[in-house]
Amino acid sequence: MKPLITVREKEVLELIAYEYTSQEIAEMLFVSRHTIITHRKHLLAKFDVKNVDGLVRRGFEEGFLGLDV
């Protein structure tokens, strides 16, 4: 089943796929680093993966990320 993610979580997922750090993502989205870390934790739980590599892989598999990312 495809996990339900928010628009902000999708933005964070896309930036993670581009290899931006939590601090860089926070600066781009005008939020705190802690907020990005929380989004990352929620994404890991929703996608039921253990690390960012798994998160990006599942993002592609579930159609949240594509070749145009």
N, C-alpha and C positions, 0 to 999 in steps of 0.2 A: 504494500500500500504506500502510495506517495505521501510523504510527510507534509503537513500544512506548515508553511512558514510565512512570516510577515514580509511586507515589502522591504522593511529595513534589514531583516535577516538576509533577504536575497541580495541586497546591496552589499552587505558585509561578506557574504559567501563569494560574490563575484570579485571583490577586492582581495579576499584571501587567495582565490585562484590566481590572481596576478602577483602573488607573493609579497603583498604589502604587509608590514608589521602592524600589530595592534595600535601602536602609537601613530603610525602614518595614517591608518584608517580613521582613527579618532580625529586627527587634525583635518582630514578631508571632509568628514561628516559633521564637524563642529560639535563633538561630544567628548566625554572623558574616555581615557584608555580603559578604565574599569567598565564602562558601559559596553565597549567593544568586546572585552573579555567575557562579559556576561552573555552577549549575543553569541559568541563563539561556543560557550558552554551549552547554551540552549540548542544550537545547531548540532553539536556533537550528540546530544541526547536525542533530538528529534530524528536524526539520521541513523542512530544506534551504531556509531562508529567510535573508535578509540583515539584517533588522532586526525590531524588536518589532512594528511594524505588520503585517508579513508573518506573524509568529508568531501574533498574535491572529487574523488572517484564517484561517490554516490551522487554528488551534484550533477555530474555528467550523465550517469545512469538514469537518474530520475527526471532529467530534462530541464533542470534549473540552470544549468550551464550549457553553453553550446560553443561552436567553433568561433562565433563572433564575440566571445567574452573578452 
